[in-house]
C-alpha cells in the first residue's frame, strides 16, 4: 500500500533520496501521488529497468529448468496448432487446438500471432490484438505462419513455425518457406560465448545478402529489405527470453557479449510479394555453443 511504501522509505532513510524504479510502466500515477502525499514531497523516481534486465540476461540453473519446461509445453501447443492447419478452419480454430494444452499445463498465451494468405507477409494480424481471425476459413494453398509466446509457470516459451495449407507449396512458396530454415542455422552458428549479440545480427544480414534477399549495397540498420520487412518495426533477429521477452535484443551493433546460460529466441521472418514465412527457435547458450530447446517441434510442416 502507499502507506507501507512511504513507511519503508522512511525506515531505510530513503524518503528524501532519488529512487531507482523498476517496472515503471505498472506504477499508477495515483499510487505515486499517494506515496508522495504521505512523505510530504514529490518523489524523485529514475528509470532503473535496465539495471535489473541486465542482471537477468544470464539465467540460473533453476531458471533454465523452468524455461525448459515452458518450451516443452509450448512445443506441444505449437505442434497441435500446426496439425490443425487445414482448409475450412479459421485462425481461431488453429489457436484453440493448441491453447487447451497450454492452459492445462499452467501456462497462458500472451498472444498468438497468425497471418495467412495475402497477409502472410505481415508479422501479425492487421486487426489484432488478439492476433488471430475467427471469421475467414483457410484456403488450400495459402501460406500460414504462427508465433506463440507467453509464460508457463512464469517463464516464457516463444517460437514460430510456417506452412502452406494442404502441405503442397508452389515453387515460389517453397523458396520462401525454405529461406528461414537456411537462415536460422546460419545465425545459430554465431551463438557461442565470446561473440557479441551484434555478431548474430551481422550473420543474419550477411546471409540475406549472399542469398539474394537483400541488396549487398544496403544495410538492414538503415533500410528494410526490398523483399519485405523482417518485422513492422526495427530489423531484428531475436531477443532474450526469461520471465518475458527481454534483453538482449538481436539488433545491429549490440555490444553485449554472449555468455553461457543466456536463453535466446532466434527468429527470421521473410517475405516476397504478399507471402511470407517465419521460423523461431529458443536456444540455451552453453559453454561451447548452444542447445535448441524446442527441437522436438518440427521445423518443416510441408512436403
DRENDO-1510 file (C-alpha; in Angstrom, 1 decimal, always signed):
<recs>
REC; n; res; u; v; w
REC; 1; UNK; +0.0; +0.0; +0.0 .
REC; 2; UNK; +1.1; +3.6; -0.4 .
REC; 3; UNK; +1.3; +3.9; +3.4 .
REC; 4; UNK; +3.6; +0.8; +3.7 .
REC; 5; UNK; +5.9; +2.1; +0.9 .
REC; 6; UNK; +6.2; +5.5; +2.5 .
REC; 7; UNK; +7.0; +4.0; +5.9 .
REC; 8; UNK; +9.6; +1.6; +4.4 .
REC; 9; UNK; +11.3; +4.6; +2.7 .
REC; 10; UNK; +11.5; +6.5; +6.0 .
REC; 11; UNK; +12.8; +3.4; +7.9 .
REC; 12; UNK; +15.6; +3.0; +5.3 .
REC; 13; UNK; +16.4; +6.7; +5.2 .
REC; 14; UNK; +15.5; +6.9; +1.5 .
REC; 15; UNK; +12.5; +9.1; +1.8 .
REC; 16; UNK; +14.4; +12.2; +0.5 .
REC; 17; UNK; +16.7; +10.4; -1.9 .
REC; 18; UNK; +16.5; +9.7; -5.6 .
REC; 19; UNK; +14.9; +6.3; -6.2 .
REC; 20; UNK; +15.6; +3.8; -9.0 .
REC; 21; UNK; +12.3; +2.5; -10.3 .
REC; 22; UNK; +11.9; -0.9; -11.9 .
REC; 23; UNK; +8.6; -1.6; -13.7 .
REC; 24; UNK; +7.7; +2.0; -14.1 .
REC; 25; UNK; +5.0; +1.1; -16.7 .
REC; 26; UNK; +2.9; -0.6; -14.0 .
REC; 27; UNK; +3.1; +2.2; -11.3 .
REC; 28; UNK; -0.2; +4.0; -11.3 .
REC; 29; UNK; +0.1; +7.8; -11.2 .
REC; 30; UNK; -2.5; +7.8; -8.3 .
REC; 31; UNK; -0.3; +5.4; -6.3 .
REC; 32; UNK; +2.8; +7.6; -6.9 .
REC; 33; UNK; +0.9; +10.7; -5.8 .
REC; 34; UNK; -0.4; +8.9; -2.6 .
REC; 35; UNK; +3.2; +7.9; -1.6 .
REC; 36; UNK; +4.3; +11.5; -2.2 .
REC; 37; UNK; +1.5; +12.8; -0.1 .
REC; 38; UNK; +2.5; +10.5; +2.8 .
REC; 39; UNK; +6.1; +11.7; +2.6 .
REC; 40; UNK; +5.1; +15.4; +2.1 .
REC; 41; UNK; +7.1; +15.9; -1.1 .
REC; 42; UNK; +7.3; +14.7; -4.7 .
REC; 43; UNK; +9.2; +11.5; -5.4 .
REC; 44; UNK; +12.4; +11.7; -7.4 .
REC; 45; UNK; +11.9; +8.5; -9.5 .
REC; 46; UNK; +14.6; +7.5; -12.0 .
REC; 47; UNK; +14.2; +4.6; -14.6 .
REC; 48; UNK; +16.2; +1.6; -13.5 .
REC; 49; UNK; +14.7; -1.2; -15.6 .
REC; 50; UNK; +18.0; -1.6; -17.5 .
REC; 51; UNK; +19.9; -2.5; -14.3 .
REC; 52; UNK; +17.6; -5.4; -13.5 .
REC; 53; UNK; +17.2; -6.5; -17.1 .
REC; 54; UNK; +21.0; -6.7; -17.5 .
REC; 55; UNK; +21.3; -8.8; -14.4 .
REC; 56; UNK; +18.5; -11.1; -15.6 .
REC; 57; UNK; +20.1; -11.8; -19.0 .
REC; 58; UNK; +22.1; -14.7; -17.6 .
REC; 59; UNK; +19.8; -17.4; -16.1 .
REC; 60; UNK; +20.4; -19.6; -13.0 .
REC; 61; UNK; +20.2; -23.3; -13.5 .
REC; 62; UNK; +16.8; -23.3; -11.7 .
REC; 63; UNK; +15.6; -20.7; -14.2 .
REC; 64; UNK; +16.9; -22.8; -17.1 .
REC; 65; UNK; +14.9; -25.8; -15.8 .
REC; 66; UNK; +11.8; -23.7; -15.7 .
REC; 67; UNK; +12.4; -22.4; -19.3 .
REC; 68; UNK; +12.9; -26.0; -20.5 .
REC; 69; UNK; +9.6; -26.9; -19.1 .
REC; 70; UNK; +7.9; -23.8; -20.6 .
REC; 71; UNK; +9.4; -24.6; -24.1 .
REC; 72; UNK; +8.4; -28.3; -23.8 .
REC; 73; UNK; +4.8; -27.3; -23.1 .
REC; 74; UNK; +4.8; -24.6; -25.8 .
REC; 75; UNK; +6.3; -27.1; -28.3 .
REC; 76; UNK; +3.3; -29.4; -27.8 .
REC; 77; UNK; +1.0; -26.5; -28.1 .
REC; 78; UNK; +2.6; -25.4; -31.4 .
REC; 79; UNK; +2.6; -29.0; -32.7 .
REC; 80; UNK; -1.2; -29.2; -32.1 .
REC; 81; UNK; -1.8; -25.9; -33.7 .
REC; 82; UNK; +0.3; -26.7; -36.8 .
REC; 83; UNK; -1.5; -30.1; -37.1 .
REC; 84; UNK; -4.8; -28.2; -37.1 .
REC; 85; UNK; -3.9; -26.1; -40.1 .
REC; 86; UNK; -6.2; -27.3; -42.9 .
REC; 87; UNK; -8.7; -25.9; -45.4 .
REC; 88; UNK; -12.0; -24.8; -43.9 .
REC; 89; UNK; -10.8; -24.0; -40.4 .
REC; 90; UNK; -10.2; -20.4; -39.1 .
REC; 91; UNK; -7.2; -19.0; -37.5 .
REC; 92; UNK; -9.2; -19.1; -34.2 .
REC; 93; UNK; -9.7; -22.8; -34.7 .
REC; 94; UNK; -5.9; -23.3; -35.1 .
REC; 95; UNK; -5.3; -21.4; -31.9 .
REC; 96; UNK; -7.9; -23.3; -30.0 .
REC; 97; UNK; -6.4; -26.6; -30.9 .
REC; 98; UNK; -3.2; -25.7; -29.0 .
REC; 99; UNK; -4.2; -23.4; -26.2 .
REC; 100; UNK; -6.1; -26.1; -24.3 .
REC; 101; UNK; -2.8; -27.9; -23.8 .
REC; 102; UNK; -1.0; -24.7; -22.8 .
REC; 103; UNK; -3.5; -23.7; -20.1 .
REC; 104; UNK; -3.8; -27.2; -18.8 .
REC; 105; UNK; -0.1; -27.1; -18.1 .
REC; 106; UNK; +0.0; -23.9; -16.0 .
REC; 107; UNK; +0.5; -21.6; -19.0 .
REC; 108; UNK; -1.3; -18.9; -20.9 .
REC; 109; UNK; -0.7; -17.1; -24.2 .
REC; 110; UNK; +0.4; -13.5; -24.1 .
REC; 111; UNK; -0.7; -13.7; -27.7 .
REC; 112; UNK; -0.6; -15.9; -30.8 .
REC; 113; UNK; +0.2; -14.1; -34.0 .
REC; 114; UNK; -1.1; -15.8; -37.1 .
REC; 115; UNK; -1.1; -14.4; -40.6 .
REC; 116; UNK; -2.3; -16.3; -43.7 .
REC; 117; UNK; -2.7; -15.8; -47.4 .
REC; 118; UNK; -2.2; -12.3; -48.7 .
REC; 119; UNK; -1.5; -11.1; -45.2 .
REC; 120; UNK; +1.3; -13.7; -44.6 .
REC; 121; UNK; +4.0; -11.2; -45.5 .
REC; 122; UNK; +3.0; -9.4; -42.2 .
REC; 123; UNK; +4.2; -10.4; -38.8 .
REC; 124; UNK; +0.8; -10.2; -37.1 .
REC; 125; UNK; -2.9; -9.9; -37.9 .
REC; 126; UNK; -3.5; -6.2; -39.0 .
REC; 127; UNK; -6.7; -6.1; -36.9 .
REC; 128; UNK; -5.3; -7.5; -33.7 .
REC; 129; UNK; -4.9; -7.9; -30.8 .
REC; 130; UNK; -5.7; -10.7; -30.4 .
REC; 131; UNK; -3.7; -11.5; -33.4 .
REC; 132; UNK; -5.9; -14.2; -34.9 .
REC; 133; UNK; -9.1; -14.1; -37.0 .
REC; 134; UNK; -12.1; -16.2; -36.2 .
REC; 135; UNK; -14.1; -15.4; -39.3 .
REC; 136; UNK; -12.4; -16.3; -42.5 .
REC; 137; UNK; -11.7; -20.0; -43.3 .
REC; 138; UNK; -8.3; -21.1; -44.5 .
REC; 139; UNK; -8.0; -22.0; -48.2 .
REC; 140; UNK; -5.8; -24.7; -49.7 .
REC; 141; UNK; -2.6; -23.2; -51.0 .
REC; 142; UNK; -2.5; -20.3; -48.5 .
REC; 143; UNK; +0.8; -19.7; -46.6 .
REC; 144; UNK; +0.5; -19.6; -42.8 .
REC; 145; UNK; +2.9; -18.7; -40.0 .
REC; 146; UNK; +2.2; -18.9; -36.3 .
REC; 147; UNK; +4.1; -17.3; -33.5 .
REC; 148; UNK; +3.3; -18.3; -29.9 .
REC; 149; UNK; +4.6; -16.6; -26.8 .
REC; 150; UNK; +3.7; -16.5; -23.2 .
REC; 151; UNK; +4.5; -17.8; -19.7 .
REC; 152; UNK; +4.3; -21.3; -18.3 .
REC; 153; UNK; +4.8; -21.2; -14.6 .
REC; 154; UNK; +6.0; -17.6; -15.1 .
REC; 155; UNK; +8.8; -18.4; -17.6 .
REC; 156; UNK; +8.4; -17.9; -21.3 .
REC; 157; UNK; +8.0; -20.1; -24.3 .
REC; 158; UNK; +8.3; -18.2; -27.6 .
REC; 159; UNK; +8.8; -19.7; -31.1 .
REC; 160; UNK; +7.3; -19.8; -34.6 .
REC; 161; UNK; +6.6; -22.2; -37.4 .
REC; 162; UNK; +5.3; -21.9; -41.0 .
REC; 163; UNK; +3.5; -24.0; -43.6 .
REC; 164; UNK; +1.1; -23.9; -46.5 .
REC; 165; UNK; -2.5; -25.1; -46.2 .
REC; 166; UNK; -2.6; -28.6; -47.7 .
REC; 167; UNK; +1.1; -29.1; -47.4 .
REC; 168; UNK; +1.9; -28.7; -51.1 .
REC; 169; UNK; +3.7; -25.4; -51.7 .
REC; 170; UNK; +4.3; -23.9; -55.2 .
REC; 171; UNK; +7.9; -23.5; -56.2 .
REC; 172; UNK; +7.8; -19.8; -55.2 .
REC; 173; UNK; +6.2; -20.6; -51.9 .
REC; 174; UNK; +8.8; -23.4; -51.2 .
REC; 175; UNK; +11.6; -20.9; -51.8 .
REC; 176; UNK; +10.1; -18.6; -49.1 .
REC; 177; UNK; +9.4; -21.4; -46.7 .
REC; 178; UNK; +12.9; -22.8; -47.1 .
REC; 179; UNK; +14.7; -19.5; -46.5 .
REC; 180; UNK; +14.2; -19.3; -42.7 .
REC; 181; UNK; +15.3; -23.0; -42.5 .
REC; 182; UNK; +18.6; -22.0; -44.0 .
REC; 183; UNK; +19.0; -18.5; -42.4 .
REC; 184; UNK; +18.3; -19.6; -38.7 .
REC; 185; UNK; +21.1; -22.2; -38.6 .
REC; 186; UNK; +23.5; -19.7; -40.1 .
REC; 187; UNK; +22.6; -17.2; -37.3 .
REC; 188; UNK; +22.9; -20.0; -34.8 .
REC; 189; UNK; +26.4; -20.8; -36.0 .
REC; 190; UNK; +27.5; -17.5; -34.4 .
REC; 191; UNK; +25.9; -18.3; -31.0 .
REC; 192; UNK; +28.9; -19.0; -28.8 .
REC; 193; UNK; +30.5; -17.4; -25.8 .
REC; 194; UNK; +32.8; -14.6; -26.7 .
REC; 195; UNK; +30.8; -13.4; -29.7 .
REC; 196; UNK; +28.5; -10.4; -29.3 .
REC; 197; UNK; +24.8; -10.1; -29.9 .
REC; 198; UNK; +25.6; -7.8; -32.7 .
REC; 199; UNK; +27.6; -10.6; -34.4 .
REC; 200; UNK; +24.3; -12.6; -34.6 .
REC; 201; UNK; +22.6; -9.7; -36.4 .
REC; 202; UNK; +25.6; -9.3; -38.8 .
REC; 203; UNK; +25.5; -13.0; -39.6 .
REC; 204; UNK; +21.8; -12.8; -40.4 .
REC; 205; UNK; +22.2; -9.8; -42.6 .
REC; 206; UNK; +25.2; -11.4; -44.4 .
REC; 207; UNK; +23.1; -14.5; -45.1 .
REC; 208; UNK; +20.4; -12.3; -46.7 .
REC; 209; UNK; +22.9; -10.5; -48.9 .
REC; 210; UNK; +24.7; -13.7; -50.0 .
REC; 211; UNK; +21.4; -15.4; -50.8 .
REC; 212; UNK; +19.6; -12.7; -52.8 .
REC; 213; UNK; +17.2; -11.4; -50.1 .
REC; 214; UNK; +18.9; -8.1; -49.6 .
REC; 215; UNK; +20.8; -5.8; -51.9 .
REC; 216; UNK; +24.5; -6.1; -51.0 .
REC; 217; UNK; +24.8; -2.3; -51.0 .
REC; 218; UNK; +22.1; -1.9; -48.4 .
REC; 219; UNK; +22.1; -2.3; -44.6 .
REC; 220; UNK; +19.2; -3.6; -42.6 .
REC; 221; UNK; +20.1; -1.0; -39.9 .
REC; 222; UNK; +19.4; +1.8; -42.5 .
REC; 223; UNK; +16.5; +0.4; -44.6 .
REC; 224; UNK; +14.2; -2.6; -44.8 .
REC; 225; UNK; +14.9; -5.3; -47.5 .
REC; 226; UNK; +13.1; -4.9; -50.7 .
REC; 227; UNK; +11.6; -8.4; -50.2 .
REC; 228; UNK; +9.6; -7.0; -47.2 .
REC; 229; UNK; +10.3; -6.1; -43.6 .
REC; 230; UNK; +11.6; -8.6; -41.1 .
REC; 231; UNK; +9.1; -7.0; -38.8 .
REC; 232; UNK; +7.0; -4.0; -39.0 .
REC; 233; UNK; +9.4; -2.2; -36.7 .
REC; 234; UNK; +13.2; -2.2; -36.5 .
REC; 235; UNK; +15.0; -5.1; -38.2 .
REC; 236; UNK; +15.7; -7.8; -35.5 .
REC; 237; UNK; +16.8; -11.4; -35.5 .
REC; 238; UNK; +15.6; -12.2; -32.0 .
REC; 239; UNK; +15.9; -11.4; -28.3 .
REC; 240; UNK; +16.3; -12.9; -24.8 .
REC; 241; UNK; +13.6; -14.8; -23.0 .
REC; 242; UNK; +13.0; -15.4; -19.3 .
REC; 243; UNK; +10.0; -14.1; -17.4 .
REC; 244; UNK; +9.2; -12.1; -20.6 .
REC; 245; UNK; +10.6; -11.2; -23.9 .
REC; 246; UNK; +13.7; -9.2; -22.8 .
REC; 247; UNK; +17.2; -8.2; -23.3 .
REC; 248; UNK; +19.4; -8.8; -25.2 .
REC; 249; UNK; +17.7; -7.6; -28.4 .
REC; 250; UNK; +19.4; -9.0; -31.5 .
REC; 251; UNK; +19.8; -5.7; -33.4 .
REC; 252; UNK; +22.6; -4.1; -35.3 .
REC; 253; UNK; +25.7; -3.1; -33.2 .
REC; 254; UNK; +24.5; -4.6; -29.9 .
REC; 255; UNK; +27.9; -4.9; -28.0 .
REC; 256; UNK; +26.6; -7.3; -25.3 .
REC; 257; UNK; +28.8; -10.4; -25.0 .
REC; 258; UNK; +27.2; -13.8; -25.4 .
REC; 259; UNK; +27.8; -15.9; -22.2 .
REC; 260; UNK; +26.6; -19.4; -21.0 .
REC; 261; UNK; +23.1; -19.6; -19.6 .
REC; 262; UNK; +21.7; -16.9; -21.7 .
REC; 263; UNK; +18.4; -18.1; -23.3 .
REC; 264; UNK; +17.8; -16.5; -26.8 .
REC; 265; UNK; +14.8; -16.6; -29.2 .
REC; 266; UNK; +16.5; -16.7; -32.6 .
REC; 267; UNK; +14.0; -15.7; -35.3 .
REC; 268; UNK; +13.8; -15.0; -39.0 .
REC; 269; UNK; +10.8; -13.8; -40.9 .
REC; 270; UNK; +11.0; -13.1; -44.7 .
REC; 271; UNK; +8.6; -12.3; -47.4 .
REC; 272; UNK; +8.3; -11.8; -51.2 .
REC; 273; UNK; +5.3; -10.0; -52.6 .
REC; 274; UNK; +2.4; -10.7; -50.3 .
REC; 275; UNK; +3.6; -14.1; -48.9 .
REC; 276; UNK; +5.9; -14.7; -46.0 .
REC; 277; UNK; +7.4; -17.4; -43.7 .
REC; 278; UNK; +8.7; -17.4; -40.2 .
REC; 279; UNK; +10.9; -19.6; -38.1 .
REC; 280; UNK; +11.9; -19.1; -34.4 .
REC; 281; UNK; +13.9; -21.3; -32.1 .
REC; 282; UNK; +14.5; -21.0; -28.3 .
REC; 283; UNK; +18.2; -21.7; -27.6 .
REC; 284; UNK; +20.3; -22.1; -24.5 .
REC; 285; UNK; +23.8; -20.8; -24.7 .
REC; 286; UNK; +26.2; -23.5; -23.5 .
REC; 287; UNK; +30.0; -23.4; -22.7 .
REC; 288; UNK; +30.9; -24.1; -26.3 .
REC; 289; UNK; +27.8; -23.2; -28.3 .
REC; 290; UNK; +24.1; -23.7; -28.0 .
REC; 291; UNK; +21.3; -26.1; -27.4 .
REC; 292; UNK; +18.0; -25.9; -29.3 .
REC; 293; UNK; +15.3; -26.2; -26.6 .
REC; 294; UNK; +12.3; -26.7; -29.0 .
REC; 295; UNK; +14.0; -29.3; -31.2 .
REC; 296; UNK; +11.0; -31.7; -30.6 .
REC; 297; UNK; +8.7; -29.4; -32.5 .
REC; 298; UNK; +9.3; -30.0; -36.3 .
REC; 299; UNK; +10.6; -27.1; -38.4 .
REC; 300; UNK; +9.1; -28.4; -41.6 .
REC; 301; UNK; +5.3; -28.7; -42.0 .
REC; 302; UNK; +5.1; -29.2; -45.7 .
REC; 303; UNK; +6.0; -31.9; -48.2 .
</recs>
